[in-house]
Amino acid sequence: MTTLIIDIPNKIDVKFFIDLAKRFGAVAKTLSEEEKEDFALGRSISSGMKTKTVSKDTILKTLKK
């Protein structure tokens, strides 16, 4: 399975994309702000895991977002 995340600035267009995904047999849902923050934090953690060290400042900046 592949996951695609699209950030749509216009709320009216969200329904269009959800309907389009359903027509193709895909599952579509909107994410809350908290879910988006969790996703961003997870990406930052994954990115940081690829380096030998991550500074304390980088971690604190990521957590503040």
C-alpha positions as CSV (number, residue, x, y, z in Angstrom):
1,M,0.0,0.0,0.0
2,T,1.2,3.5,-0.8
3,T,0.1,6.6,1.1
4,L,-0.3,10.0,-0.5
5,I,-0.8,13.2,1.5
6,I,-2.0,16.3,-0.3
7,D,-2.2,19.6,1.5
8,I,-5.2,21.4,0.0
9,P,-5.5,25.1,1.0
10,N,-9.1,25.5,-0.2
11,K,-11.6,23.6,1.9
12,I,-14.1,23.5,-1.1
13,D,-11.5,21.5,-3.1
14,V,-11.1,18.9,-0.3
15,K,-14.5,17.3,-1.1
16,F,-13.5,17.1,-4.8
17,F,-10.3,15.2,-4.0
18,I,-12.0,12.9,-1.5
19,D,-14.7,12.0,-4.0
20,L,-12.0,11.5,-6.7
21,A,-10.0,9.1,-4.5
22,K,-13.2,7.1,-3.7
23,R,-14.0,6.8,-7.5
24,F,-10.6,5.1,-7.9
25,G,-11.3,2.8,-5.0
26,A,-8.9,4.5,-2.6
27,V,-9.5,5.4,1.0
28,A,-9.4,9.2,1.7
29,K,-9.7,11.1,4.9
30,T,-8.8,14.5,6.3
31,L,-6.3,14.9,9.0
32,S,-6.7,17.1,12.1
33,E,-4.1,19.7,13.0
34,E,-2.8,17.3,15.7
35,E,-2.4,14.5,13.2
36,K,-0.5,16.7,10.8
37,E,1.8,17.8,13.6
38,D,2.4,14.1,14.6
39,F,3.2,13.3,11.0
40,A,5.7,16.2,10.8
41,L,7.3,15.2,14.0
42,G,7.6,11.6,12.9
43,R,9.3,12.8,9.6
44,S,11.7,14.9,11.6
45,I,12.5,12.0,13.9
46,S,13.0,9.7,11.0
47,S,15.3,12.2,9.3
48,G,17.2,12.7,12.5
49,M,17.7,9.0,12.9
50,K,19.8,8.9,9.7
51,T,22.4,11.2,11.2
52,K,24.9,10.4,14.0
53,T,23.8,13.3,16.2
54,V,21.0,15.8,16.5
55,S,21.5,19.0,18.4
56,K,19.3,19.8,21.3
57,D,18.2,23.1,19.6
58,T,17.0,21.1,16.5
59,I,14.9,18.8,18.8
60,L,13.4,21.7,20.7
61,K,12.6,23.6,17.5
62,T,10.9,20.5,16.1
63,L,8.8,20.0,19.2
64,K,7.7,23.7,19.2
65,K,6.1,23.4,15.7
